[in-house]
């Protein structure tokens, strides 16, 4: 008779079989999504060679399918392996701010906490709440019935103007928060929000991160508990609880926020380097990158045999139109089909300058498209 874990693996094998039937290259926008994903890895974790990026991207898409399956599987939480000091925290210990990341089957954290009898308040982006909030609430209602639970589960809309005040009240009422600290597509910085973000080191770059979690922790005295989710090679889901970050009473709030947010990113980094194919953040982290100043090449040097600068630029199609994508600045430039074909066949051309003209040639050199 098959064990619960064997049955679970069989279901994931079916997910993989379904995934393998999909021709991703025919999916709309696939190349542009892959190129952005690749640029994000190259900017943050350049130790991974570009030749591995597409396989990582495909694996990430498969992992997202696994995550969706886990979200709708009531018994998935029963198979999770817990590591770290999770046994130290119960509902009677008071509320916590559980900070997790979009790694592995990240949605299982809240269900595991809920099954442990902890009152949970989940922070979700407005679009996610609008599209999936009702389904998530229904799932927790089913968990409550299945396991005879009486504790609380709530969702707070991160886009609501009163979200901060609501979370503050929930913490003071003794309920724990679950927050995705690595952001999402809809929580990236907007003009006028500079005071809500701070800059932290993250791999080879610096990223902007919301400081609200640090503020809530310091204002209420509630510790932050980092929890990393990941999937082992045998398909076992793991929740790894890390050492809590405890605010010091009467300390400087801004300093605490900076140190806490940096520590949360430092804690995550070793797991990301081990399981890069399991992090959804690769698809949107460019929206949080601190801008870099990359001056154009103003030297009027003569390039006799120019080549296409593949290190910095990629050629893609966006809505059926060819574009030039700057992998460092994340800017796209719509170009003609003739220019795209020229850039792909520079070795067959005697004089690029004669074909495109002196002005365009100079601009391509200045932007380092040609080198």
N, C-alpha and C positions, 0 to 999 in steps of 0.2 A: 504494500500500500504506500503510495507516495506521501511524503511529508509535506507540511505546509510550505516549506521553503522550496521544495522541488516543484510543487504546483505553481508557485509564484514565478519561478524561473521559466517554466514552460510558457506562462502567459507573456513574459518578456521576450521569449524566443519568437512567439507569434507576432509581437510588435516589430521585432527585427525583420522577420520575413516580409511583413507588410511594407516596411520602410524600404527594403531592398528592391521592391517592385517599382519604386518611384524613380523616374528619370529626372534628377534634380536640375540637370542642365537645361531642361525645357520649362522649368518653373519661371514665372515672370520675375525679373529683377535678380535672378540668381547670381549672375556675375558681379553685379554691383554690391550685393550683400556680402559675397565672398571677399571681394576686394577690400571693403571696409573692415571686415573681420580680420583680414590679413594685415592691414595697416595698423590696426589696434594692437595686435600681437607684436608686430615689428617695433612699434613705438614703446611698448611697455615691457615686453619680454623678448628682446632681440636675440636671446640665446637659442630660440626655436627657429630653425632655418625655414625660409619661405617655401621650400619644397614640401614641407610637412603641413602647411596651413590648410590645404583643401581637405586632406584626410581628417584633420582636427575639426574643421567646419562640419563635415558630414557626420562625424561622431557626435558633435554637439546637437545637431538636429535630431539624431536618434535619441540622445539623452533627454531632450525635451519631450519626446513621445513617451519615454519611460516615466517621466515626471507627471505627465498628464494621466497616465494609467494609475500611478500611485495615488494621485489626488482623489480618484473616484473609487478606489479600492478600500473598503472599510477595514479589512484585515491587514493592510500593508503596514500599519503602525505597530502591529504585534510582532513583526519580524525585524524591527529596527534594533541594531546593536548600539548600546549606549556606552560611551567612553568618557573619561574625565571625572569631574567631581559633581556629576548630576545628582547623586544621592544626598548631597548636602542641602539641596534646596527643595522645600515643600511649600505648600500653601501657608502653613503656620509660620514659616520663616519671614513672612512679609512679601511684598511685591518685588519683582525684578524687572529690569528692562533687558529682554533677551534680544540680542543683536545677531542676526544671521545674514547669510549671503546667498545669492542665486547660484549656488553650487550644488551639484548632485540633486537628490530629490528633496529640495529645500522646503517644500510645503508640508513635509511630515513633522517638522518641529512643533507646529501649533497643535496638531492632533495628538502627538505624544504628550505634550504638556497638559492638554485638556484631559486625556485619559488618566493622568496622574492626579487629577482633582484640582488643578490650578485654574483659577479664574483668568481667562485670556482675553486680551483686547488686541486685535490684529489691525495694523495700519496698512491700508491699501490705497493705491493711486485711484483717482477718480474714474478713469476709463475701466480699470480692472474691477473696481467696485460696481460700476454700472453694468458691466458685461458678465461678471462672474460672482458678484457678491451674494445674490440670491441662492445660487447653487452651492456656494461655500457654506452659507448659513444652514441650508437644508442638510448638507453633509454632517454638520455638527449636531443637528437635531437627531439624525440617525444614529450617530455615535452615542448621544445621550440615552436614547432608547435601548441600544444594544448593550451598553455597559452599565445601565442604571445610574447615570451620573446626574448630579444636581448642581454642578458648578456652572459658571457664567462664561459665555463666549459672545463677543461683540466685535463689530467692524467699525473702524473710524476712517472716514474718507480723508485722505491726506490733502486733497485739494480744497477742503472746506476752510473758510477763513477762521473758523473756531476750532480747528483740529488741535492746535497746541493747547488751548485751554481745556478741551475735552480730555486729552491725554493726561494733563496735569490733575484733573479731577479724578480720573480713573485710578491713577497711582495713589492718590491720597485716600481713595476708597478701598485700597488694598488689592487692586487687580494688577496683574502683570501685563506688560506690553511686549508684543513681538514686532520687531522692526527689521526690514531689509536695509542694511547699512550701505550696500553698494549701489543704491538708487535703482532707477528703472527708466524706460523710454520717456515717461511723462513727468519725471521729477528733476530733470536737468535744469541748470541755471537759466533764468530768464533775465532780460534787462530790468534793472531796478531791484533785483534780489541779492545784490552783492553782500548785504549785511547778514544774510542767512547762511552763507557758506564760508568755509575756511579751506586753506590749501594744505595738503599732506603729501608726503612722499609715497609713491606707489610704483615699485619696480624702477624702470628707467625714466619715469616722468613724475610730474606732480599732478594731482587731481583735486578738483573742488568737491567738497563733501558738505552736506547739510549738518549744521552744528546743533540742531534742535535736541537730539538725543542727549548730548553732553549737558545742555542747558537743563533739561528735565531731570537728569540724574543729580546734578548739583543743587537744583532748587528744592528737590524733595528728599535728598539724601538716599535715594534708591540706587543700589549698585547695578552696574551694567554687566551682563553675563554674555560673552561672545560664545556662539555655538556654530560649529562648522558641520555642514552636511556633505557627505560624499558617498559614492557607490564603489565598493571594492570590486576587484576583478571577478569574484565569485557571485557578483550581483547583490551582495548584502548591503543594505543601506546602513550607514553609520551616522550617528549624531555625536560629535565630539565637543564636550563642554570644556571651555577654557577657564583660566583663572579670572575671577570677577574683578572688575575695575570699581573700586570703592571711593566715592567722593570724600574729601576731607572737609569737615565743617569749617566754615569761615575762610576757606581758601579762595584765591582769586578765580572767579568763574570763567573768565576768558582763557586763562592758562590751563585750567582743568579741561575745558572743552577741546583745546588744541591737543593736549597730551592724550586725552581719552580717544579722540578720533584717530590720531596717529597710531596709538596702540591697537585699535581695532583693525586698521589696515595692515599693520605689521604682523598681527596674529593670523590674518588670513593668508598672507603671502606664501608661507611654506606649503599650505594645502593647495593653493592655486598652481604653484610650480609642479606639484605632484600630479594634479588632476586638471590640467588646463582645458581638456576637451569637455569638462563638465560644467563650465562656467558660462551662463547666459550673458553675463556682463560684457563679454567680448563684442556683442552686437550693438552696444550703445555706450561703451565707456568713453568714446571720442567726444560725446556731448559733455563730459565732465573734465576733460583734460584742460589743465591750465594752459592758456595760449602761449605758444613759443614765437619769438620774433626770428624769422628766417629771412634775412635781407637778400634781395635779388642780387645776382652777379652783375655789378655795374662796370666791370672791366671790359673794355672794348677789344677783347682779344680776338684774334683771327683763328677760327676753327676750320681747318682744311678738309678733314674727313669726319664730320660730326656723327655721333651715335645717339640713339635714344636713351635717355637717362631712366632706365628701368628701376634703379634703386629708389628713385623719388616718385616716379609717375607710373600710372597704369592706364591702359586704354580699355574702356568699357562701353556698353550700350545702356542708355537710360531712356526708357520709353521709346525704344527703337531708334534713338538718335545716338551717334557716337559722341563720347565725352572723354576728356582728359582729366584724370583724377590725381590730385596732389596728395600723396600718401602721408606727407608731413603736416600739411596745413588743412587737410580735409576739404579742399575746395575743388569744385568741378567746373570745367570749362567746356562748353559745347563747341565742337569742332565740325568741320565738313568731312564728308566721307573721303574726299581727295586727300586731305591732310592726314587723316587716320591711315590711309593706305600708304602714304608717303613715309610716315613714321615707322610703319611696319616693314618697309622695304628700303631703308636708307642705304644699305650696302649695294643696291642695284642702281643708285643714282650718282651721276658724275658731279653735279653741282646743285645742292639743295637751295642755295641762295638764289640761283637763277630761276628756279621753279616757283618759289614762294615770294620772291622779292626781298629787297634789302631790309625793309622795315619789319616785316613779319619774321624774317630770319633773325634779326637783331633781338626781337622780343622773345623768341624761343630760346635764344642763348642766354638772355638776361634772366629769364625765369628758370633756367637750368633744365629746360626740356631737352635741349641738345647739349651735349658735352663732348 
